[in-house]
Amino acid sequence: MLSGITVALALVPEAVAFAFLAGVPPLVGLYAAFLICLVTAICGGRPGMISGATGAMGVVVVSLVADYGIGYLFPAVVLCGVLQIGIGWLRLGKLIRIVPHPVMLGFVNGLAMVILLAQIGSFKTLSLDGRMEFLTGQRLWIMLGLVGVTMAIIALLPRFTRAVPSSLAAILVVTACAWAINSTPTSPPTPATPSAAAPHRVITVRDMLVDRTLATAITTAEREKRHQTLENATSLLPAGLVATPAKNQPLPDLTPEEVASARATVNVAAVGIAGGLPRPVWWDYRLPPATVATLWVILPYSLILAGVGLIESLMTLTLVDELTETRGQANRECIGQGVANILCGLLGGMGGCAMIGQSLINVKSGGRGRLSGVTAAVMLLLFILFLADWIERIPMAALVGVMFMVVVGTFEWSTLQTWRRVPLFEVLTMLVVAGYTVLMHDLATAVILGVAMSAVVFAWNKSKHLAADTSLNEFGSKIYQLHGVLFFGSVSRFRDLFTPHADPDDVVIDFYFSRVYDQSALEAINTLAERYERLGKRLHLRHLSEDCRRLLDRAGDLVEVNISEDPHYHVLAERAG
């Protein structure tokens, strides 16, 4: 239960941050964190794994919300859930097993770097001119000091006791320190004042909410001003021409007065994480019509959401499996994620998936069962309903320190020592997957790219390992004993193994140590058979496995199996004599 409380504390600022990333209200992110965490904890396939609103999902939906409005988000999330349930019902979750280990290492290391870089925004505050700027001077040093204290407690406390999760203890201690610092007597703050001008020397969750809200309002006002400037310029041009700013004439920024006006539009007192229970979206939002046109708008986003969510969830499931030395149920997790996203779409959540950072916090804090996830979800809801004011006082330094320790625990440091001892292509695969994850923040594409690279290398290596031993039996027949795999990559080498003009009238290809895998292999066999047939020679195929024979049905009477030698393969030898 204590691990669940720790996770719930860390879920709050992350859910809010991801909501801002997606361009939706904070409660939309918080409701997603609660619903997905609760549902997957109950019916998911991996006990101890934490799910919620994630940055990967926020990146996908930001353009949908910006272009069509928040009303289109919720049916897209519902459709995403339906697709995920279908994938689980078709038992396709096991496909995660084909992800090679180098891809897994690249994914984990890249994700650790993404988590690390995401914390940089916590060192920024809103300046008086409406810009997010890095902390300086005393406030920066205090922030760094509290982050260091948080990390030290998390690292050292387990050496003395494990009765209390070290992350929870660190958050409580650093929060007490921040309260003491922020309680220093100062002049009272004014409404709509950014944290840079506030008396607080330690940024809290409350400060982050206010800064992000004010920054969003200022950005919106700036975008509207620039749009209006372009419209005015276009109206002065001949019909058909579009105004574009010259290189030496950038679009105008907001004046100080306009910045103040944008701030004034925000009710700072109403900014926070307090809210009621989730309720049907049609009570609070205007939804799009249920038409084919709407379906075509949301379908691409739903497909990407489903793919990104399941890849990240199943990769996290595999990682937790390795840490706990247990095995989760991939297909059940797909269904659990789908049910959770359907409820999110119906009850005002932005959708989500498994969270590797929070899952690691939970597992390393001792949360291995479903109770930890349920506790995290229930506590998160209680925070929203009753304890929002207290949660908003938690310093961002404490949460940043927790995430820094997650990065330390997530990154596979062993790869820095073993990279010289593994094949070069595996190193390149790890670097490509990690680099793409960091640069593009597209986890699904990074994994697919890594799998594709590994598949190409595998096919290349297998194509070079096809060989044949030749011999003559007592009847003068030449026997080709194949060794290796016959597939599209090895068909060229397969053709070079045979000498139809020099061979006797009766030739046997023995597949006892080989397998036929695809249509390209079948076509290669048919082509070879035609070459022998044109020369008036007979070709027999022996020792075919069950899967080989199903693939070779098109070969018909070319297949000749000696039943006495192959008692398990019942293929009629219609081509005798």
N, C-alpha and C positions, 0 to 999 in steps of 0.2 A: 504493500500500500504506500509506503514511503517513497518507493521509486516512482509510483504513479503520480504522487504529488509533485515530485521533482520534475517529471516530464510535463505535467500540466502547467507549471510555472514557466517552463521554457517554450511551451506551445503558444502562449499568449502573444508575446511580441513578434514571434515568427508569423503567426496567422495574420496579425495586423499588417506586418510588412508585406506579406504576399498579397493581401487585399489591395494595398496601395499599388503594388506592382501590376495587378490586374485591372486597376482602375475602378474598383468597387468599394462600397463602404466597409469599414473595419468589421462590423458585425457579420457581413457575408463571409469573410474569411474565418471568423471565430465559430460561426455555426457549422461551417464545413469541417473545421478541426474537431468539433464536438461530435458531429454525426458520424463522420468517417472513422474516427478513433473508436467510438462506441460499437458500431456495427461490425467492423473488422475484428475487434477484440472478441466479440461474441461468436461470430460465424466465419471468421477468416481461417486461413489454412496454416497460420504460423503464430502460435502463442508467444507472447512477449514482444512481438513486432508492433510498432506504433505507426499509425497512419494518420493523415490529416491534410490540411491545405499545404501545398508545396509550391516552390518557385517554378518548377518545371511546368506545372499546370497553369500557373499564372501567366507565364510567358506565352503560352498557347492562346489563351482567351483574351489577352489584352487588346489585340486588334479587333476581335469580334465585338467587344464592349465599346471600343472607340468608334467603330464604323456603324454599328447597328443598334447600340444601346444595351443596357443590362438586361432588358426583357428577353433578348435572344440567348443570353448566357444559360438560363435555367433549363430550357428544353434541350440545349446542346449537351448539358451535363447529364440529363435524363437519358438521352440517346446514347451517350458514352457508356453509361451504366448498362444499358440493354446489350450493347455490343460486347462488353466485358463478360456479362453473364453467358452470352452465346459462345464466346471463346472458351470459357470454363466448361460449359455443357458439352462442347465438342472435344473436351479433354486435350486442348492444345497447349495448356500451361506447361506440359512436360518438355516443350520445345526449348525451354530455358536451359535444359541439360546440354544442348549443343554449343552453348557459349564456351569458348576455350578459356583456359586459365589466364593466359596473357591478356585477353580482353577483359576478364574480371579484374585483374590487377590494374589495368589502365583505367577502367571505369571507377574503381575505388579511389585511386590516387587522384584522378581528375576531379571526382566529386569532392574529395577532401580539399582540393585547391579552390573549388567553387565556393564551398562553405567558408573557407578562410577569407576569400576576397569579398564575400557578401557582408562580412563584418566591418569592412572599411566604412560603410555608410553610417555606422554607429558612432564614428568619430567626427561626424559632421553636425553642424547646427545651423539654424537659419539666421542669417545676418539681417541687419536693419534694412538693407536694400533688396531683400527678398531672395538672396542666393544661399544655397547650401554650401557652407564653407567648413574647412577642417578646424578643429579646435586648436587653440594656440595658448602659449603661456601656462599659467597656473592650472587652468582647467584641463589642459591636455595632460600635464604631469599627474594630476590627481586621478584622471581617468586611467592612465597607464598603470599607476600604482595600485588602484583597486582591481584592475584586470589581473595584475601579477599576484595580488593577495588571493583572488579567487582561484587561480590556477594552482597556487601553492597549497591551498587547503584541499583541493580535489586530489592533488598528487600525494600529499603527505598523510592526510587523515586515515586512509585505509591501513596504514602501517600500525596505527594504534587501536582502531576500532572500526568495525563494519556494521555496528548496530544502527547507525544513522547514515544514509546515503551521503557521500562526500559532496555531491553537487548541491543537495538541499542545504547542507550545513554551510557551504560557501555562499550561497545566495542569501541566507539569513544573516550571516556575519557581515558581509559586504553591504547589505541593505541597512543594517544598523549603523555602520560607519558612514554611509551616505546620508542617512537621516541626521546624524550628528553634524556633518559638514554643512548640509543645507539648512540647518536650523540656526545658523549664525545670523544675528540680527542685521537686517538690511532694510532698505526702503521697500514698501509694498509694490508689487508688480502692477502694471496697467493692463487693461483688456487688450487682447489681440497682440500681445507682445511676444516676440520669438524668444526662445530660451537663451539666445546669445545676449539679450539685454535683461534677462530675468536674474533674480538674485541667486538662483541655483548655480553652484559651481560643479555639480555632478548631474549629468543628464539622466533622467529617469524615463520610465516607459511613458509617463504622462507628457514629458517634454517631447519625446519622439512623436507621439500622436499629434500634438499641437503643431510641431514643426512640419510634419508631413502634410497635415491638413492645410496649413497656411501656404506651404510651398505649392501644393496642388492648385489652390485658388489663384495664386500669383501666376503660375504657369498657364492656367486656363485663360486668365485675363490677357497675358502676353500673346498667347496664340490668337485670341479673338482680335486684338489690336493689329497684329501683323496680317491677319486675314482681311480685315477691313481696309488696311493700307493697300493691299494688292487689288481689292475690289475697286477702290477709288481710282487707282492707276489704270486699271483695265477699262473703266468707263470713259477715260480720256483718249483711248486708242481707237483706231478704226476697227470696224466690226471684224471678228474672226481672229484678232491678235490677242495674245495673252501676255500680261505684264510679268516680267521677271526682274528681280533686283540686280543691279550691276555689282560687279565685284567690289568696287569702291564705294558702293552705296548700300550698306547692309540694312536689313529691315529694322525699324525703330524698336528700342526697348521701352519698358514702362518708365515713366517719370516717377520721382519719389511720391508725388501726390497720388498717382495711379496705383503705386504699390500699397500705399496706405488705404486707398479705397478698396483694393482687392482684399486686404486683411480685414477690413471692416465688414465684409460680406460673410465672414466666418464667425459663428457663435462659439467662441472658445470654451465657454462654460459647458456647452453641450457636447464637446469633443471628448470621447472616452470609449471605454469598452463595455459600459453598462448597457444592459438590454434585457428583454423578456425572453420567454421561451420561443424556439423556432415555430413559425406558423406558415401555412400555405402561401406560396409566392403570389397567387392571384389576389390576395388581400392587400398586398403592399406594392405590387409592381404591375405595370401594363405589359402583358405578354403579347407576342406576335400572333397573328392568325394561324390556325392549324391548316396550312395549305402546302401544296407541293413546292411552291416558291420558297416558303420558310424552310422546308426540309432541305432544299438545295443549298440554302445559305448555311445552315448549321451542320450539315453532313460532313464536310471536310474537317471542320473543327472537332466534331465528335470522333471521327476516325483517328485524328492525331492525338486527342486527349486519351482515347482508349489505348492506343499504342504506347504513348509515353508513360501513362499511368501503370500499365501492366509490366512494361520492361523495367521501370524503376522499382516497382513492387517486387517482382520476381527476382531481380538482382539483389535487392535488400534481403529477401527471404533466403536466398542462397548464402549470403554473407552471414546472416544470423545462424543459419544451419551450421556453418563452419565454426563459429564462435562457441556455440552451445553443444556441438557434437551431437545434434539431433537432426531430424528431418521433417520439414514441413510439407504441406499438401498444396502443390502449385495450382491445381485445378480448383480446389476449394477456395484458395485465395482469390483467384480470378472472379469466382461467383460472389464472394464476400465484398470485393472491391466494387463489383457491379451493383449489388444491392445498396451499398453505401452511397454511391454516386447518384442512384435513382432517388433516394431519400433526400440527398443534398439538393438536387434540382427541384424537388417538390416543396422543400422547406426552407429555401433561401440560402443555400450554401453554394460556394463557387466550385465545388468539386475538388478532388485530391487523390492521393495515393500514399504508398508507404513512405516514411521519412527515415532515411538511413541515420541521420544524426540523432534524432530522438530515440530510434530503436537501439542504437548503441548506448545512449545514456541509460535507457531502461534496463537493458541486459546487464551492463556493467554495474548498475545500482542494485542488482539482485532480482529484477523483475523478469521471471522466466515463464510465468503462466498468464492466463487470460485475465486474471483479477487485476494485474497491473494496468493493462489497457483500459479496462472498465473504470478503474479508479481514476486514471488520468482524465477520461472523458467526463465522469461525474464531477470531479473537482473543477475542471475547466468550466462546466456549466454553472457550478456554484460561484466561481469567480465572476462570471458574467452577471449573475443575478444579484449577488450579495456582497462580494468582496472586490468589486472593480476598483474602488477608491484605494484600497490597500495595494492591489497589484500594480496600479499605476505609479506607486512610489518606489517600486523596485528599480535600482539603478541599472542602466544599460551595461555598465562595466561588469556587473555580476553575470549577466546573460552572455556577454561577449566572451568573458573568461571561460564559461562553461562550454561555449561553442569552440573556442580555441583548443580546449582539452579534447573535445570530440574529434577535431582535426588531427591532433597528435595520435589519438587512438585509432583513427580510421586509416591514416596513411600507412601503406605497406612499406615500412622502412627497409625491410629485407631486400627489396628490389634494388636499392642503392648499392648493395654488396654483391648481389648475384648476377647483375646484368652482364658482366663479362663472361659468365659461365653458362649462359643460355644461348641458343641459336640467335643469330642476328635478326632474323625475321620476327621472332617473338619480341625482341626489344623494340623493333620498329612498330609492331602492332600496339604494344603498350604505350609508346610515345604518341602515336596517331590518335588512339582512343582518348588518352588523357588530354592531349592538346586540343582536340575537337571539343571535348567536354568543357574545358576551361574557356576557350575562345567563343564558342557558339552557344553554350548552355543548353545544347540539344542532346540530352542523354540517350534518347531512342536512336537517333541517327548515328551517334558515336558507337553504340553497341552494334548496330547493323553494319556499319563500316568495318569495325573490327572483325566481326564474324565473316564478312565477305573477304577480307584480306587473308584470314586464316584458311578459308575454304580454297582460295586460289593457290596458296602455298601448298596446302595438303594435296590438291589435285596434281600440282606440278611434281611433287615428290613421288606420289603414287604412280604417275605416268612413267617414271623412269625405272620402276621396279617390276616390270613385266618381262619374263624370260621363258625359255622353253628348252627342255632336255629332249633330245631326239634319240630314237633307237629303232631297230627292226625286230619284229617278232618272228616266230618260227614259220609263219605263213608268208613272209616277205612284206607284210604291211609296215608302213612307217608310222611310228607313234610320236606325236608331239606332246610331251608332258609339260603343261603350262604351270607357271608359278607367278602369282600376282593377281591383280584386279584388272578386269577388262571393262573399261568405261570410256567416256568421250575423250579423256585426256591421254589414254594409252592406245587408241585404235591405230594410230600411225605406226607405233612400235609393233603392234600386233601384226600388221600387214607385212612388216619387214622380216618377221620371224620365219615365213614360209617361202618355199621354192617350188611352186607347182610344176614347172617344166622339168625339174630334176627329180621329182618325187615319183615313187612307184604308182601303180594303178589304184592301190587301196591305201588310204591315209586316215589315221585316227587322231583326233584332238582330245586329250584327256584333261578334264577340268577338275580332277580330284583336289588339286592344290590351288584352284583358281575359282573366281566367281564372275558372273556376268551381271552388270548392274543397270544398264540403261539402253535406250533406243539406239544410240550411236554404236554401242557394242554389237547389238543385234544386226544393224545394217552392215557392220564390218564382217560379221560371220556370213551373212547372205552374199556379200560381194565375193568373199573368199570361196564360198561354195560354188558360185557361178563360174569362177575362174577354173576350178577343178572340173566342173561339168563340161565346159567348153573343150577341155583337153581329153574328155572321155574317161575321167577318173572319178572314183567314189570317195566321199568324205563322210566320216562318222564322228559324232560327238558323244563322249562318254563321261560318266560320273558327274552328271548334272545335279545340283542341289534342287530342293523344292522351289525356291524362289527363282533360280535360274530357268527351270523348266517352264514356269508360268510366264516368264518374260519371253521365252523362246517358242511359244506356241505357234508363232508365225512361221517358224522354221519347218514345221510339219514333218515330212518324211526324211528330213535331213538328220533327225535325232535318232540315234541308235544306241540303246542301252542294254548291256548284258545283265539280265536279271540275276543271274547267279553271282555276279560280282557286286551288284547293286541291289540288295534285297529290299532296301527301303524306298527305292525309286521305281515306281510302276509306270513305265512309259513303253508303249507298244513299239516294237521295232518293225514298222511296216516296210521299211526299205531293206529288205534282206536279199541277198543274192544279186 
